[in-house]
Amino acid sequence: MKRNYLLINTLAVWLATITNAYAATTTKVFNSSILVVVFLGFCALVVVAQMIPAILVLIGMIKSVVKGSNKKPVEVEANK
């Protein structure tokens, strides 16, 4: 019972100390030129273009791990 009482009091004190977060008021909104938008779009295009081959390689690696390898190691003359 004392543990529940302590928990309830702790939560009550903790919740009583929480205040609202006031954001800064500003009237300035998205005010960039078309060149900034084009540059950001180009950056996004580069990121997506880099991700496509990486995803394909990852899928190939997962397939090879799941499939397993039935190949036997090749013995070389020097190792005999």
Summary of the structure (lengths in Angstrom):
residues: 80
radius of gyration: 30.2
end to end distance: 76.6
largest distance: 79.6
contacts: 101
relative contact order: 0.04
helix: 65%
strand: 0%
